[in-house]
Amino acid sequence: MSLFSAFRIAGSGASAQGQRLNVVASNLANADSAAGPDGQTYRARQVVFEAVQADNAAAGISGVRVSQVTTDTSPLRRQHDPKHPLADAEGYVSLPNVSVADEMVNMISAARAYENNIEVMNTARSLLQKTLQLGNS
C-alpha cells in the first residue's frame, strides 16, 4: 500500500464520519420535536457504512462510504400531555424515538473516528515529507 492509498482511505473515512456526525446532530436537534415540517413525528436516523473496493481486486479495500441513511422504525415515545395541541384522544403526544444518551455516545464515537482519520493523513504527510528530505540530502 502506498502512502497515497493511506490518504484516500483515511479521507473516505473522515468524510463518512463527517456524514455520521451530521445525522447525529439532526437527531439531537429533533429529539423533542412533536412534529416536523411535514407534520409527521421525526424518527431517528442512522448511517450505514460500506467498504469501497479498489479498482484492482488484489489491492483489496480502498475506503469506506455511507451507503444509506436509514430511519429507525422502533416505536415513538409517548408522553402524557392532554393540553398539547397534538395530543391524541387519550391525551398522549408522540415524540421522536431519539435516545439522547445513545446519540451522545454515537457522537463521541464518530468524532474520535474522524480525528483518527485526520491523524492518519497527518502521519502519511509527515512520512512523505521525510522521504522528500532524504531524497534532497
N, CA, C and O atoms as a GROMACS GRO file, in nm:
protein
  548
    1MET      N    1   0.085  -0.117   0.000
    1MET     CA    2   0.000   0.000   0.000
    1MET      C    3   0.090   0.123   0.000
    1MET      O    4   0.183   0.134   0.079
    2SER      N    5   0.060   0.216  -0.089
    2SER     CA    6   0.136   0.340  -0.095
    2SER      C    7   0.080   0.440   0.005
    2SER      O    8  -0.030   0.423   0.057
    3LEU      N    9   0.158   0.544   0.031
    3LEU     CA   10   0.110   0.649   0.122
    3LEU      C   11  -0.008   0.722   0.060
    3LEU      O   12  -0.093   0.774   0.133
    4PHE      N   13  -0.013   0.727  -0.071
    4PHE     CA   14  -0.126   0.792  -0.137
    4PHE      C   15  -0.256   0.714  -0.111
    4PHE      O   16  -0.363   0.773  -0.100
    5SER      N   17  -0.245   0.581  -0.102
    5SER     CA   18  -0.361   0.500  -0.067
    5SER      C   19  -0.407   0.532   0.074
    5SER      O   20  -0.527   0.535   0.102
    6ALA      N   21  -0.312   0.555   0.163
    6ALA     CA   22  -0.348   0.591   0.301
    6ALA      C   23  -0.428   0.721   0.302
    6ALA      O   24  -0.524   0.734   0.379
    7PHE      N   25  -0.390   0.817   0.219
    7PHE     CA   26  -0.467   0.943   0.210
    7PHE      C   27  -0.610   0.916   0.161
    7PHE      O   28  -0.706   0.971   0.215
    8ARG      N   29  -0.622   0.832   0.059
    8ARG     CA   30  -0.754   0.803   0.002
    8ARG      C   31  -0.842   0.731   0.104
    8ARG      O   32  -0.959   0.765   0.120
    9ILE      N   33  -0.786   0.631   0.171
    9ILE     CA   34  -0.864   0.554   0.268
    9ILE      C   35  -0.903   0.641   0.388
    9ILE      O   36  -1.019   0.642   0.429
   10ALA      N   37  -0.807   0.712   0.443
   10ALA     CA   38  -0.836   0.797   0.560
   10ALA      C   39  -0.930   0.911   0.522
   10ALA      O   40  -1.015   0.950   0.601
   11GLY      N   41  -0.915   0.964   0.402
   11GLY     CA   42  -1.005   1.071   0.356
   11GLY      C   43  -1.148   1.022   0.343
   11GLY      O   44  -1.242   1.093   0.380
   12SER      N   45  -1.165   0.902   0.291
   12SER     CA   46  -1.300   0.847   0.278
   12SER      C   47  -1.360   0.820   0.416
   12SER      O   48  -1.479   0.838   0.438
   13GLY      N   49  -1.275   0.775   0.509
   13GLY     CA   50  -1.323   0.752   0.646
   13GLY      C   51  -1.364   0.881   0.714
   13GLY      O   52  -1.467   0.886   0.782
   14ALA      N   53  -1.285   0.986   0.697
   14ALA     CA   54  -1.318   1.115   0.757
   14ALA      C   55  -1.448   1.170   0.698
   14ALA      O   56  -1.531   1.225   0.770
   15SER      N   57  -1.465   1.154   0.569
   15SER     CA   58  -1.588   1.201   0.503
   15SER      C   59  -1.710   1.125   0.556
   15SER      O   60  -1.814   1.185   0.584
   16ALA      N   61  -1.698   0.994   0.568
   16ALA     CA   62  -1.809   0.912   0.617
   16ALA      C   63  -1.843   0.948   0.761
   16ALA      O   64  -1.961   0.956   0.797
   17GLN      N   65  -1.741   0.968   0.843
   17GLN     CA   66  -1.766   1.004   0.982
   17GLN      C   67  -1.826   1.145   0.993
   17GLN      O   68  -1.906   1.172   1.083
   18GLY      N   69  -1.789   1.233   0.902
   18GLY     CA   70  -1.849   1.366   0.898
   18GLY      C   71  -1.999   1.358   0.870
   18GLY      O   72  -2.078   1.430   0.930
   19GLN      N   73  -2.036   1.269   0.778
   19GLN     CA   74  -2.179   1.249   0.749
   19GLN      C   75  -2.251   1.189   0.870
   19GLN      O   76  -2.365   1.224   0.899
   20ARG      N   77  -2.183   1.100   0.938
   20ARG     CA   78  -2.241   1.040   1.060
   20ARG      C   79  -2.264   1.148   1.165
   20ARG      O   80  -2.368   1.148   1.232
   21LEU      N   81  -2.169   1.239   1.181
   21LEU     CA   82  -2.186   1.349   1.276
   21LEU      C   83  -2.304   1.438   1.239
   21LEU      O   84  -2.377   1.484   1.326
   22ASN      N   85  -2.324   1.461   1.110
   22ASN     CA   86  -2.439   1.541   1.066
   22ASN      C   87  -2.572   1.474   1.101
   22ASN      O   88  -2.666   1.541   1.142
   23VAL      N   89  -2.578   1.343   1.085
   23VAL     CA   90  -2.701   1.270   1.118
   23VAL      C   91  -2.725   1.274   1.269
   23VAL      O   92  -2.839   1.292   1.313
   24VAL      N   93  -2.620   1.258   1.348
   24VAL     CA   94  -2.633   1.266   1.493
   24VAL      C   95  -2.683   1.405   1.533
   24VAL      O   96  -2.771   1.417   1.619
   25ALA      N   97  -2.628   1.508   1.472
   25ALA     CA   98  -2.672   1.645   1.502
   25ALA      C   99  -2.819   1.664   1.469
   25ALA      O  100  -2.892   1.727   1.545
   26SER      N  101  -2.862   1.609   1.358
   26SER     CA  102  -3.003   1.617   1.320
   26SER      C  103  -3.091   1.544   1.421
   26SER      O  104  -3.197   1.594   1.460
   27ASN      N  105  -3.047   1.426   1.463
   27ASN     CA  106  -3.124   1.351   1.562
   27ASN      C  107  -3.135   1.428   1.693
   27ASN      O  108  -3.243   1.436   1.752
   28LEU      N  109  -3.024   1.484   1.739
   28LEU     CA  110  -3.026   1.560   1.865
   28LEU      C  111  -3.111   1.686   1.853
   28LEU      O  112  -3.182   1.722   1.947
   29ALA      N  113  -3.105   1.752   1.740
   29ALA     CA  114  -3.182   1.874   1.721
   29ALA      C  115  -3.333   1.847   1.722
   29ALA      O  116  -3.412   1.934   1.759
   30ASN      N  117  -3.371   1.727   1.681
   30ASN     CA  118  -3.513   1.694   1.672
   30ASN      C  119  -3.562   1.602   1.784
   30ASN      O  120  -3.672   1.549   1.776
   31ALA      N  121  -3.480   1.583   1.886
   31ALA     CA  122  -3.512   1.487   1.993
   31ALA      C  123  -3.644   1.519   2.064
   31ALA      O  124  -3.711   1.428   2.111
   32ASP      N  125  -3.681   1.645   2.072
   32ASP     CA  126  -3.804   1.682   2.143
   32ASP      C  127  -3.909   1.746   2.053
   32ASP      O  128  -4.003   1.809   2.101
   33SER      N  129  -3.894   1.730   1.922
   33SER     CA  130  -3.989   1.788   1.828
   33SER      C  131  -4.113   1.699   1.817
   33SER      O  132  -4.103   1.581   1.784
   34ALA      N  133  -4.227   1.756   1.845
   34ALA     CA  134  -4.351   1.677   1.836
   34ALA      C  135  -4.389   1.653   1.690
   34ALA      O  136  -4.448   1.550   1.658
   35ALA      N  137  -4.356   1.747   1.602
   35ALA     CA  138  -4.388   1.730   1.460
   35ALA      C  139  -4.288   1.808   1.376
   35ALA      O  140  -4.244   1.916   1.414
   36GLY      N  141  -4.255   1.751   1.262
   36GLY     CA  142  -4.164   1.818   1.170
   36GLY      C  143  -4.238   1.904   1.071
   36GLY      O  144  -4.360   1.920   1.082
   37PRO      N  145  -4.166   1.961   0.973
   37PRO     CA  146  -4.230   2.046   0.874
   37PRO      C  147  -4.337   1.974   0.792
   37PRO      O  148  -4.430   2.036   0.741
   38ASP      N  149  -4.322   1.842   0.780
   38ASP     CA  150  -4.421   1.764   0.704
   38ASP      C  151  -4.540   1.721   0.790
   38ASP      O  152  -4.630   1.653   0.741
   39GLY      N  153  -4.539   1.760   0.918
   39GLY     CA  154  -4.648   1.725   1.008
   39GLY      C  155  -4.632   1.590   1.076
   39GLY      O  156  -4.710   1.555   1.164
   40GLN      N  157  -4.531   1.515   1.034
   40GLN     CA  158  -4.505   1.383   1.091
   40GLN      C  159  -4.406   1.392   1.206
   40GLN      O  160  -4.324   1.484   1.211
   41THR      N  161  -4.413   1.299   1.299
   41THR     CA  162  -4.317   1.293   1.409
   41THR      C  163  -4.182   1.247   1.354
   41THR      O  164  -4.175   1.151   1.277
   42TYR      N  165  -4.077   1.316   1.394
   42TYR     CA  166  -3.941   1.283   1.349
   42TYR      C  167  -3.903   1.144   1.399
   42TYR      O  168  -3.936   1.106   1.512
   43ARG      N  169  -3.835   1.069   1.315
   43ARG     CA  170  -3.781   0.938   1.353
   43ARG      C  171  -3.630   0.944   1.342
   43ARG      O  172  -3.575   1.004   1.249
   44ALA      N  173  -3.563   0.882   1.440
   44ALA     CA  174  -3.417   0.880   1.442
   44ALA      C  175  -3.362   0.820   1.314
   44ALA      O  176  -3.423   0.731   1.254
   45ARG      N  177  -3.248   0.870   1.273
   45ARG     CA  178  -3.182   0.820   1.152
   45ARG      C  179  -3.043   0.768   1.189
   45ARG      O  180  -2.980   0.817   1.283
   46GLN      N  181  -2.998   0.669   1.116
   46GLN     CA  182  -2.865   0.611   1.137
   46GLN      C  183  -2.798   0.592   1.002
   46GLN      O  184  -2.864   0.563   0.902
   47VAL      N  185  -2.666   0.608   0.999
   47VAL     CA  186  -2.592   0.587   0.874
   47VAL      C  187  -2.546   0.442   0.866
   47VAL      O  188  -2.520   0.378   0.967
   48VAL      N  189  -2.538   0.392   0.744
   48VAL     CA  190  -2.487   0.258   0.718
   48VAL      C  191  -2.364   0.274   0.630
   48VAL      O  192  -2.371   0.333   0.522
   49PHE      N  193  -2.252   0.221   0.677
   49PHE     CA  194  -2.127   0.228   0.601
   49PHE      C  195  -2.111   0.103   0.517
   49PHE      O  196  -2.164  -0.003   0.548
   50GLU      N  197  -2.035   0.119   0.407
   50GLU     CA  198  -1.997   0.003   0.328
   50GLU      C  199  -1.855   0.024   0.277
   50GLU      O  200  -1.811   0.136   0.252
   51ALA      N  201  -1.784  -0.088   0.264
   51ALA     CA  202  -1.648  -0.083   0.214
   51ALA      C  203  -1.650  -0.055   0.065
   51ALA      O  204  -1.738  -0.102  -0.007
   52VAL      N  205  -1.551   0.021   0.019
   52VAL     CA  206  -1.536   0.051  -0.124
   52VAL      C  207  -1.420  -0.033  -0.176
   52VAL      O  208  -1.309  -0.026  -0.124
   53GLN      N  209  -1.448  -0.112  -0.277
   53GLN     CA  210  -1.346  -0.198  -0.334
   53GLN      C  211  -1.252  -0.118  -0.425
   53GLN      O  212  -1.295  -0.026  -0.495
   54ALA      N  213  -1.127  -0.153  -0.422
   54ALA     CA  214  -1.028  -0.089  -0.508
   54ALA      C  215  -1.053  -0.131  -0.654
   54ALA      O  216  -1.116  -0.233  -0.681
   55ASP      N  217  -1.001  -0.049  -0.746
   55ASP     CA  218  -1.014  -0.082  -0.888
   55ASP      C  219  -0.946  -0.215  -0.918
   55ASP      O  220  -0.992  -0.294  -1.000
   56ASN      N  221  -0.834  -0.237  -0.851
   56ASN     CA  222  -0.758  -0.360  -0.867
   56ASN      C  223  -0.802  -0.455  -0.756
   56ASN      O  224  -0.782  -0.425  -0.638
   57ALA      N  225  -0.860  -0.569  -0.790
   57ALA     CA  226  -0.914  -0.662  -0.690
   57ALA      C  227  -0.805  -0.708  -0.592
   57ALA      O  228  -0.835  -0.736  -0.476
   58ALA      N  229  -0.680  -0.717  -0.637
   58ALA     CA  230  -0.573  -0.761  -0.550
   58ALA      C  231  -0.541  -0.656  -0.443
   58ALA      O  232  -0.484  -0.688  -0.339
   59ALA      N  233  -0.576  -0.532  -0.470
   59ALA     CA  234  -0.548  -0.425  -0.375
   59ALA      C  235  -0.640  -0.428  -0.255
   59ALA      O  236  -0.608  -0.372  -0.150
   60GLY      N  237  -0.756  -0.494  -0.268
   60GLY     CA  238  -0.847  -0.507  -0.156
   60GLY      C  239  -0.937  -0.386  -0.138
   60GLY      O  240  -0.992  -0.332  -0.234
   61ILE      N  241  -0.951  -0.344  -0.015
   61ILE     CA  242  -1.041  -0.233   0.021
   61ILE      C  243  -0.968  -0.100  -0.001
   61ILE      O  244  -0.851  -0.085   0.034
   62SER      N  245  -1.040  -0.004  -0.058
   62SER     CA  246  -0.977   0.127  -0.080
   62SER      C  247  -1.050   0.239  -0.008
   62SER      O  248  -1.027   0.357  -0.035
   63GLY      N  249  -1.137   0.204   0.084
   63GLY     CA  250  -1.203   0.309   0.159
   63GLY      C  251  -1.339   0.266   0.210
   63GLY      O  252  -1.375   0.149   0.208
   64VAL      N  253  -1.414   0.367   0.255
   64VAL     CA  254  -1.547   0.344   0.310
   64VAL      C  255  -1.637   0.457   0.263
   64VAL      O  256  -1.589   0.566   0.232
   65ARG      N  257  -1.765   0.431   0.259
   65ARG     CA  258  -1.860   0.537   0.224
   65ARG      C  259  -1.992   0.508   0.295
   65ARG      O  260  -2.017   0.398   0.343
   66VAL      N  261  -2.074   0.609   0.300
   66VAL     CA  262  -2.208   0.592   0.355
   66VAL      C  263  -2.295   0.537   0.243
   66VAL      O  264  -2.314   0.604   0.141
   67SER      N  265  -2.346   0.416   0.261
   67SER     CA  266  -2.429   0.356   0.156
   67SER      C  267  -2.573   0.404   0.165
   67SER      O  268  -2.641   0.415   0.063
   68GLN      N  269  -2.619   0.431   0.287
   68GLN     CA  270  -2.755   0.480   0.304
   68GLN      C  271  -2.774   0.538   0.443
   68GLN      O  272  -2.696   0.510   0.534
   69VAL      N  273  -2.876   0.617   0.456
   69VAL     CA  274  -2.918   0.667   0.586
   69VAL      C  275  -3.055   0.606   0.612
   69VAL      O  276  -3.151   0.634   0.541
   70THR      N  277  -3.061   0.521   0.714
   70THR     CA  278  -3.185   0.450   0.744
   70THR      C  279  -3.267   0.523   0.851
   70THR      O  280  -3.213   0.601   0.929
   71THR      N  281  -3.394   0.497   0.852
   71THR     CA  282  -3.484   0.553   0.952
   71THR      C  283  -3.515   0.445   1.054
   71THR      O  284  -3.552   0.333   1.018
   72ASP      N  285  -3.499   0.478   1.180
   72ASP     CA  286  -3.525   0.385   1.289
   72ASP      C  287  -3.676   0.360   1.300
   72ASP      O  288  -3.754   0.454   1.314
   73THR      N  289  -3.714   0.235   1.293
   73THR     CA  290  -3.856   0.201   1.296
   73THR      C  291  -3.905   0.162   1.435
   73THR      O  292  -4.018   0.116   1.450
   74SER      N  293  -3.822   0.180   1.537
   74SER     CA  294  -3.867   0.148   1.673
   74SER      C  295  -3.982   0.240   1.712
   74SER      O  296  -3.999   0.346   1.653
   75PRO      N  297  -4.062   0.199   1.812
   75PRO     CA  298  -4.179   0.279   1.849
   75PRO      C  299  -4.142   0.420   1.895
   75PRO      O  300  -4.036   0.442   1.954
   76LEU      N  301  -4.231   0.513   1.866
   76LEU     CA  302  -4.212   0.651   1.912
   76LEU      C  303  -4.235   0.657   2.063
   76LEU      O  304  -4.304   0.572   2.120
   77ARG      N  305  -4.176   0.757   2.126
   77ARG     CA  306  -4.201   0.779   2.270
   77ARG      C  307  -4.339   0.841   2.284
   77ARG      O  308  -4.380   0.924   2.203
   78ARG      N  309  -4.409   0.801   2.387
   78ARG     CA  310  -4.540   0.860   2.414
   78ARG      C  311  -4.534   0.930   2.548
   78ARG      O  312  -4.490   0.874   2.648
   79GLN      N  313  -4.579   1.053   2.548
   79GLN     CA  314  -4.577   1.134   2.669
   79GLN      C  315  -4.719   1.184   2.696
   79GLN      O  316  -4.787   1.234   2.606
   80HIS      N  317  -4.761   1.170   2.820
   80HIS     CA  318  -4.896   1.214   2.856
   80HIS      C  319  -4.896   1.365   2.875
   80HIS      O  320  -4.832   1.416   2.967
   81ASP      N  321  -4.968   1.435   2.790
   81ASP     CA  322  -4.980   1.581   2.796
   81ASP      C  323  -5.111   1.620   2.728
   81ASP      O  324  -5.112   1.661   2.612
   82PRO      N  325  -5.222   1.606   2.801
   82PRO     CA  326  -5.353   1.629   2.738
   82PRO      C  327  -5.374   1.770   2.686
   82PRO      O  328  -5.460   1.791   2.601
   83LYS      N  329  -5.298   1.868   2.734
   83LYS     CA  330  -5.316   2.006   2.689
   83LYS      C  331  -5.238   2.037   2.560
   83LYS      O  332  -5.256   2.143   2.500
   84HIS      N  333  -5.153   1.944   2.520
   84HIS     CA  334  -5.073   1.966   2.398
   84HIS      C  335  -5.165   1.962   2.276
   84HIS      O  336  -5.253   1.877   2.268
   85PRO      N  337  -5.145   2.053   2.180
   85PRO     CA  338  -5.232   2.056   2.062
   85PRO      C  339  -5.226   1.929   1.976
   85PRO      O  340  -5.320   1.901   1.902
   86LEU      N  341  -5.117   1.853   1.985
   86LEU     CA  342  -5.104   1.731   1.905
   86LEU      C  343  -5.138   1.605   1.984
   86LEU      O  344  -5.113   1.494   1.937
   87ALA      N  345  -5.194   1.621   2.103
   87ALA     CA  346  -5.230   1.504   2.184
   87ALA      C  347  -5.343   1.426   2.118
   87ALA      O  348  -5.432   1.483   2.054
   88ASP      N  349  -5.337   1.294   2.135
   88ASP     CA  350  -5.443   1.210   2.079
   88ASP      C  351  -5.563   1.208   2.175
   88ASP      O  352  -5.565   1.281   2.273
   89ALA      N  353  -5.660   1.124   2.146
   89ALA     CA  354  -5.783   1.119   2.226
   89ALA      C  355  -5.757   1.077   2.370
   89ALA      O  356  -5.834   1.112   2.460
   90GLU      N  357  -5.649   1.004   2.392
   90GLU     CA  358  -5.614   0.959   2.528
   90GLU      C  359  -5.525   1.060   2.601
   90GLU      O  360  -5.491   1.039   2.717
   91GLY      N  361  -5.486   1.168   2.532
   91GLY     CA  362  -5.402   1.270   2.593
   91GLY      C  363  -5.253   1.248   2.578
   91GLY      O  364  -5.173   1.312   2.647
   92TYR      N  365  -5.213   1.158   2.489
   92TYR     CA  366  -5.071   1.128   2.469
   92TYR      C  367  -5.020   1.198   2.343
   92TYR      O  368  -5.089   1.208   2.242
   93VAL      N  369  -4.896   1.244   2.352
   93VAL     CA  370  -4.828   1.306   2.238
   93VAL      C  371  -4.718   1.211   2.194
   93VAL      O  372  -4.642   1.162   2.277
   94SER      N  373  -4.708   1.185   2.065
   94SER     CA  374  -4.599   1.102   2.011
   94SER      C  375  -4.476   1.189   1.989
   94SER      O  376  -4.481   1.291   1.921
   95LEU      N  377  -4.365   1.146   2.050
   95LEU     CA  378  -4.239   1.219   2.038
   95LEU      C  379  -4.137   1.131   1.967
   95LEU      O  380  -4.154   1.009   1.962
   96PRO      N  381  -4.031   1.190   1.912
   96PRO     CA  382  -3.932   1.113   1.836
   96PRO      C  383  -3.872   0.998   1.918
   96PRO      O  384  -3.862   1.005   2.040
   97ASN      N  385  -3.831   0.894   1.847
   97ASN     CA  386  -3.767   0.778   1.909
   97ASN      C  387  -3.616   0.799   1.920
   97ASN      O  388  -3.539   0.704   1.903
   98VAL      N  389  -3.575   0.920   1.950
   98VAL     CA  390  -3.433   0.954   1.963
   98VAL      C  391  -3.393   0.939   2.109
   98VAL      O  392  -3.453   1.000   2.197
   99SER      N  393  -3.291   0.857   2.134
   99SER     CA  394  -3.234   0.845   2.267
   99SER      C  395  -3.115   0.941   2.274
   99SER      O  396  -3.014   0.920   2.207
  100VAL      N  397  -3.127   1.046   2.355
  100VAL     CA  398  -3.021   1.146   2.363
  100VAL      C  399  -2.891   1.082   2.413
  100VAL      O  400  -2.783   1.117   2.365
  101ALA      N  401  -2.900   0.990   2.509
  101ALA     CA  402  -2.779   0.924   2.561
  101ALA      C  403  -2.710   0.843   2.451
  101ALA      O  404  -2.588   0.851   2.435
  102ASP      N  405  -2.787   0.766   2.374
  102ASP     CA  406  -2.729   0.688   2.264
  102ASP      C  407  -2.668   0.779   2.158
  102ASP      O  408  -2.561   0.749   2.104
  103GLU      N  409  -2.733   0.890   2.129
  103GLU     CA  410  -2.681   0.982   2.028
  103GLU      C  411  -2.552   1.050   2.075
  103GLU      O  412  -2.463   1.076   1.995
  104MET      N  413  -2.543   1.078   2.205
  104MET     CA  414  -2.419   1.138   2.257
  104MET      C  415  -2.302   1.039   2.245
  104MET      O  416  -2.191   1.077   2.208
  105VAL      N  417  -2.328   0.912   2.275
  105VAL     CA  418  -2.225   0.809   2.259
  105VAL      C  419  -2.187   0.797   2.112
  105VAL      O  420  -2.069   0.786   2.078
  106ASN      N  421  -2.286   0.799   2.024
  106ASN     CA  422  -2.263   0.792   1.880
  106ASN      C  423  -2.180   0.911   1.833
  106ASN      O  424  -2.091   0.896   1.749
  107MET      N  425  -2.210   1.029   1.888
  107MET     CA  426  -2.136   1.149   1.850
  107MET      C  427  -1.990   1.141   1.894
  107MET      O  428  -1.900   1.177   1.817
  108ILE      N  429  -1.966   1.096   2.015
  108ILE     CA  430  -1.829   1.083   2.064
  108ILE      C  431  -1.752   0.982   1.980
  108ILE      O  432  -1.636   1.005   1.944
  109SER      N  433  -1.816   0.870   1.948
  109SER     CA  434  -1.752   0.767   1.865
  109SER      C  435  -1.718   0.820   1.726
  109SER      O  436  -1.608   0.797   1.676
  110ALA      N  437  -1.811   0.891   1.664
  110ALA     CA  438  -1.788   0.946   1.530
  110ALA      C  439  -1.679   1.053   1.533
  110ALA      O  440  -1.596   1.059   1.442
  111ALA      N  441  -1.679   1.136   1.636
  111ALA     CA  442  -1.577   1.241   1.646
  111ALA      C  443  -1.438   1.180   1.664
  111ALA      O  444  -1.342   1.227   1.603
  112ARG      N  445  -1.428   1.077   1.745
  112ARG     CA  446  -1.297   1.010   1.765
  112ARG      C  447  -1.250   0.943   1.635
  112ARG      O  448  -1.133   0.952   1.600
  113ALA      N  449  -1.342   0.877   1.566
  113ALA     CA  450  -1.305   0.813   1.440
  113ALA      C  451  -1.261   0.917   1.337
  113ALA      O  452  -1.166   0.895   1.262
  114TYR      N  453  -1.331   1.030   1.333
  114TYR     CA  454  -1.294   1.139   1.243
  114TYR      C  455  -1.152   1.188   1.276
  114TYR      O  456  -1.069   1.202   1.187
  115GLU      N  457  -1.127   1.213   1.404
  115GLU     CA  458  -0.994   1.259   1.448
  115GLU      C  459  -0.886   1.158   1.412
  115GLU      O  460  -0.777   1.196   1.370
  116ASN      N  461  -0.915   1.028   1.429
  116ASN     CA  462  -0.817   0.924   1.395
  116ASN      C  463  -0.784   0.925   1.246
  116ASN      O  464  -0.668   0.907   1.209
  117ASN      N  465  -0.884   0.944   1.163
  117ASN     CA  466  -0.859   0.950   1.019
  117ASN      C  467  -0.773   1.072   0.982
  117ASN      O  468  -0.685   1.062   0.897
  118ILE      N  469  -0.799   1.184   1.047
  118ILE     CA  470  -0.717   1.303   1.022
  118ILE      C  471  -0.573   1.278   1.068
  118ILE      O  472  -0.479   1.321   1.002
  119GLU      N  473  -0.558   1.210   1.180
  119GLU     CA  474  -0.423   1.179   1.230
  119GLU      C  475  -0.348   1.087   1.134
  119GLU      O  476  -0.227   1.102   1.116
  120VAL      N  477  -0.418   0.992   1.073
  120VAL     CA  478  -0.355   0.905   0.973
  120VAL      C  479  -0.305   0.988   0.855
  120VAL      O  480  -0.195   0.967   0.806
  121MET      N  481  -0.387   1.084   0.810
  121MET     CA  482  -0.344   1.169   0.698
  121MET      C  483  -0.224   1.255   0.738
  121MET      O  484  -0.133   1.274   0.658
  122ASN      N  485  -0.224   1.308   0.860
  122ASN     CA  486  -0.110   1.388   0.906
  122ASN      C  487   0.017   1.305   0.914
  122ASN      O  488   0.125   1.352   0.879
  123THR      N  489   0.005   1.180   0.960
  123THR     CA  490   0.121   1.092   0.968
  123THR      C  491   0.172   1.058   0.828
  123THR      O  492   0.293   1.058   0.805
  124ALA      N  493   0.083   1.029   0.736
  124ALA     CA  494   0.125   1.000   0.598
  124ALA      C  495   0.193   1.121   0.536
  124ALA      O  496   0.293   1.106   0.466
  125ARG      N  497   0.140   1.241   0.561
  125ARG     CA  498   0.204   1.362   0.509
  125ARG      C  499   0.345   1.379   0.567
  125ARG      O  500   0.439   1.413   0.496
  126SER      N  501   0.358   1.354   0.696
  126SER     CA  502   0.489   1.364   0.762
  126SER      C  503   0.588   1.264   0.702
  126SER      O  504   0.704   1.296   0.680
  127LEU      N  505   0.542   1.142   0.676
  127LEU     CA  506   0.629   1.041   0.616
  127LEU      C  507   0.670   1.081   0.475
  127LEU      O  508   0.785   1.060   0.436
  128LEU      N  509   0.578   1.138   0.398
  128LEU     CA  510   0.613   1.184   0.263
  128LEU      C  511   0.715   1.297   0.269
  128LEU      O  512   0.807   1.302   0.188
  129GLN      N  513   0.700   1.387   0.365
  129GLN     CA  514   0.796   1.497   0.380
  129GLN      C  515   0.934   1.444   0.417
  129GLN      O  516   1.035   1.492   0.365
  130LYS      N  517   0.939   1.346   0.505
  130LYS     CA  518   1.068   1.285   0.544
  130LYS      C  519   1.132   1.216   0.424
  130LYS      O  520   1.253   1.222   0.406
  131THR      N  521   1.049   1.150   0.343
  131THR     CA  522   1.101   1.084   0.224
  131THR      C  523   1.161   1.184   0.127
  131THR      O  524   1.267   1.159   0.068
  132LEU      N  525   1.094   1.298   0.109
  132LEU     CA  526   1.146   1.403   0.021
  132LEU      C  527   1.275   1.462   0.076
  132LEU      O  528   1.366   1.494  -0.001
  133GLN      N  529   1.285   1.477   0.206
  133GLN     CA  530   1.406   1.528   0.268
  133GLN      C  531   1.523   1.432   0.248
  133GLN      O  532   1.637   1.475   0.227
  134LEU      N  533   1.496   1.302   0.253
  134LEU     CA  534   1.602   1.203   0.229
  134LEU      C  535   1.652   1.212   0.085
  134LEU      O  536   1.772   1.196   0.060
  135GLY      N  537   1.562   1.238  -0.008
  135GLY     CA  538   1.599   1.248  -0.148
  135GLY      C  539   1.682   1.374  -0.177
  135GLY      O  540   1.758   1.375  -0.274
  136ASN      N  541   1.668   1.478  -0.096
  136ASN     CA  542   1.741   1.603  -0.118
  136ASN      C  543   1.874   1.606  -0.048
  136ASN      O  544   1.953   1.698  -0.072
  137SER      N  545   1.903   1.509   0.039
  137SER     CA  546   2.031   1.515   0.111
  137SER      C  547   2.140   1.440   0.044
  137SER      O  548   2.252   1.436   0.093
   0.00000   0.00000   0.00000
